[in-house]
């Protein structure tokens, strides 16, 4: 789908506030409500807008620590990778998981309430996934930027 300037304005506004009323959105992007709603529906149907969610503050719910974990698998065959992907997708502590090209096979972002909580998670879940050979974790000391808004 080719996005014009109005589509981009709609997307920028909805990334900042996904609960914005259509009338407010229309005013902000310079449309009347009906065409604005039609454009939003088209963006949803085209898959440009994937879903609407509430973004929680991790610290306020006891998940204030983030861990970036690099994982090496015993093999890079399809069965090993598929099994790893299926198992890691089941773990609610895993916020993001990427299969990597380069040094490690996967990069995972995990949230936990403490280092002990993470250590338990790693030993009881992550390291027990069949095919995982090695796990190395990096702990950020400070968050400089955290956003879910894509540049449009």
C-alpha positions as CSV (number, residue, x, y, z in Angstrom):
1,X,0.0,0.0,0.0
2,X,1.3,3.4,-0.9
3,X,1.0,5.9,1.9
4,X,0.2,9.6,1.1
5,X,0.8,12.5,3.5
6,X,-2.6,12.2,5.1
7,X,-2.1,8.5,5.8
8,X,1.2,9.3,7.4
9,X,-0.3,11.9,9.6
10,X,-3.0,9.5,10.7
11,X,-0.4,6.8,11.5
12,X,1.8,9.2,13.4
13,X,-1.2,10.4,15.5
14,X,-2.5,6.9,16.2
15,X,1.0,5.8,17.3
16,X,1.0,8.5,19.9
17,X,-2.6,7.8,21.0
18,X,-4.4,4.7,19.7
19,X,-7.5,5.5,21.6
20,X,-8.0,8.9,20.0
21,X,-11.6,9.5,19.0
22,X,-12.1,9.6,15.2
23,X,-13.4,13.3,15.4
24,X,-10.2,14.3,17.2
25,X,-8.1,12.4,14.7
26,X,-9.9,13.9,11.8
27,X,-9.3,17.4,13.2
28,X,-5.7,16.7,13.8
29,X,-5.0,15.5,10.2
30,X,-7.2,17.9,8.4
31,X,-10.1,15.7,7.3
32,X,-13.8,15.4,8.0
33,X,-14.7,12.4,10.2
34,X,-16.1,10.1,7.5
35,X,-13.1,10.2,5.1
36,X,-10.8,9.9,8.1
37,X,-12.6,6.8,9.4
38,X,-12.5,5.3,5.9
39,X,-8.8,5.8,5.7
40,X,-8.2,4.2,9.1
41,X,-10.3,1.2,8.0
42,X,-8.3,0.9,4.8
43,X,-5.0,1.1,6.8
44,X,-6.3,-1.7,9.1
45,X,-7.5,-3.9,6.2
46,X,-4.2,-3.5,4.4
47,X,-2.3,-4.6,7.6
48,X,-0.5,-1.3,8.0
49,X,-2.2,-1.0,11.3
50,X,-1.6,-4.4,12.9
51,X,-3.5,-4.0,16.2
52,X,-4.2,-1.7,19.0
53,X,-2.7,-2.3,22.5
54,X,-2.2,-0.7,25.9
55,X,1.5,-0.1,26.6
56,X,2.2,-0.8,30.2
57,X,4.9,0.6,32.4
58,X,7.0,-2.5,33.3
59,X,8.2,-1.2,36.6
60,X,4.7,-0.5,37.8
61,X,3.8,-4.2,37.4
62,X,7.0,-5.6,38.9
63,X,8.8,-6.3,35.6
64,X,11.2,-3.3,35.7
65,X,14.4,-5.1,34.6
66,X,15.2,-5.8,31.0
67,X,17.7,-8.5,29.9
68,X,19.1,-8.9,26.4
69,X,20.1,-12.5,25.9
70,X,22.1,-14.0,23.0
71,X,21.5,-17.6,22.3
72,X,23.5,-20.1,20.4
73,X,21.9,-23.3,19.1
74,X,23.5,-26.7,18.8
75,X,22.6,-26.8,15.1
76,X,21.0,-24.4,12.6
77,X,18.8,-27.0,10.9
78,X,15.1,-26.3,10.3
79,X,13.9,-28.7,13.1
80,X,16.2,-27.1,15.8
81,X,15.2,-23.6,14.8
82,X,11.5,-24.4,14.6
83,X,11.6,-26.1,18.0
84,X,13.4,-23.2,19.5
85,X,11.0,-20.7,18.0
86,X,7.9,-22.6,19.1
87,X,9.2,-23.0,22.7
88,X,10.4,-19.4,23.1
89,X,7.1,-18.1,21.8
90,X,5.3,-19.8,24.8
91,X,7.3,-17.9,27.4
92,X,5.5,-14.7,28.6
93,X,8.8,-13.2,29.9
94,X,10.1,-13.0,26.4
95,X,9.1,-9.7,24.9
96,X,11.0,-10.0,21.6
97,X,12.9,-12.8,19.9
98,X,14.9,-12.5,16.7
99,X,16.7,-15.1,14.7
100,X,20.0,-13.5,13.9
101,X,22.6,-13.5,11.1
102,X,26.1,-13.2,12.7
103,X,27.7,-14.4,15.9
104,X,24.7,-15.7,17.8
105,X,21.6,-17.6,16.5
106,X,18.9,-15.7,18.4
107,X,18.6,-12.4,20.4
108,X,15.9,-12.3,23.0
109,X,14.6,-9.4,25.2
110,X,13.3,-10.6,28.5
111,X,11.6,-8.8,31.4
112,X,11.9,-9.8,35.0
113,X,11.4,-8.3,38.5
114,X,15.0,-9.1,39.7
115,X,18.2,-10.6,38.7
116,X,17.3,-13.7,40.7
117,X,14.0,-13.9,38.9
118,X,15.9,-13.8,35.6
119,X,18.4,-16.4,36.7
120,X,15.6,-18.8,37.6
121,X,13.9,-18.1,34.3
122,X,17.1,-18.8,32.4
123,X,17.9,-22.0,34.2
124,X,14.4,-23.4,34.4
125,X,13.1,-22.4,31.0
126,X,15.5,-20.9,28.5
127,X,18.5,-23.2,29.0
128,X,16.2,-26.2,29.0
129,X,14.9,-25.7,25.5
130,X,16.1,-28.6,23.5
131,X,18.8,-27.5,21.1
132,X,20.1,-24.5,23.1
133,X,23.8,-24.8,23.5
134,X,24.8,-21.5,25.1
135,X,23.2,-18.4,26.6
136,X,24.9,-15.1,27.3
137,X,23.0,-12.2,28.9
138,X,23.6,-8.5,28.8
139,X,22.0,-6.2,31.4
140,X,21.5,-2.5,30.4
141,X,22.4,0.0,33.1
142,X,20.2,2.8,31.8
143,X,17.4,3.2,29.2
144,X,18.2,6.2,27.0
145,X,15.3,5.7,24.5
146,X,12.3,3.4,24.4
147,X,9.6,3.9,21.8
148,X,7.1,1.9,19.9
149,X,6.6,4.7,17.3
150,X,8.0,3.8,13.9
151,X,9.4,6.8,11.9
152,X,6.9,7.7,9.2
